[in-house]
Amino acid sequence: MASQQSVPNRQPAPATPAEATGAAQLKATLLSPGYLKLLLLAALVGIPISLVAFGFVSLEHELQHWVWESLPKALGYPVAPSWWPLPTLALAGLLIAPVIVRMPGHGGHLPVQGLGGPPQPPRALPSIVLAALIALPLGTALGPEAPLMALGGGLALLTVSRAKQQADPRLGLLLGTAGSSAAIATIFGNPLVGAVMMLEAAGLGGPQLLLLIVPCLLASGLGALVFTGFGHWTGLGIGALALPSSPTSSTPDAGDFLWAVPIAALVALVVVGAQWLGWRTVAFTRQQTAVRTILCAVAVGVCIWAYAALSGRSPEEAALSGQAALAQLAAHPHAWGVGALVLLVLCKGLAWGVSLGSLRGGPIFPAVLLGAVVGVACSGLPGLGTAAGLSIGLAASGTAITGLPVTATLLAMLLIGDNAANATPLLIVSSVVAFVVSTKFRAKPAS
């Protein structure tokens, strides 16, 4: 009988004095009365913020439905005609220009700047809400996520006095971030995506990450509960980013992974190109802001009209945030010809780029649609399936626009649902490629 060598049991290395001190401080902070009060406050604040956010997205959704479906039918058109975005976007520019120029907060941050930065002061909230309710229903190629985050963060700050915020700057940051998490609890289809996004965007690590994650998860969970309950009770829709159905996929093969690199790079370049246009639009609107904002809104309308006129399809596909078009594309990817998909990338990409630098809304939803369109358009390549192309586009676009590969991968996994188990390695590769390419070529603000 062969002798067996005994393998010593390896015990974890003892903690260094610094690690032991850090762990003790973290435990003391987590169990301190002040932090427990913060968790209670995050829970209590998360419920009313979620109610306000639900009302906001429901109103925006109803206004959008009225502008693009009910009103055309009332005027005798079964669907919105190709020229419909010309008057709606011109009206959006006329209405939003005075909000941007004259009201405190200027309608919120420019979408090209990203997720929005620190929580907005409460006095800026009226202009943020008004600008979003003007721009989004009338067809601006932007999503609702940035105004929602600003709304949630600003409302959370209302619960903390200025004196307390000045005494402990972390209090405002933690509570504002939790408020933003509550407000976007289900707009990405799952509360976990919003919480992970807030944490990854914060750039924290170690004990600081744990201190932030608990109130964010608590607020997100309660917010999702409110959204779900009120959605069932009222029957109102919120237009969350979700795919009711998508192409069934098998385990990705070598061809899928080989195509993932160039397609993810292409998606990243499309996103970076739109951001470059956004920054040039920012420079254009610095002078004569009101007039040039109106001109930009009209330009967005022209881009959307061009897509509808040239493709013969609905202008809604190039307008708005892209949530409905994404669901349709995933459910019926072959309903679009390659030419129509290329037109959609070109026209919506231009409309989105101009919107990023001049109007108000969120940058993420349109980017995800454009990535999915590029992926589906490339799915006819040898060795690449439709489901794989869609997966590549979803992961790459989310990473390119947010710069957050973990969040983007999680969002793509949740979007493709039952296919996630097979597609996860492909999603990760696509996210990494898009992260590297977009970081390398991302445009800087125009001077």
Disulfide bonds with the S-S distance in Angstrom:
none
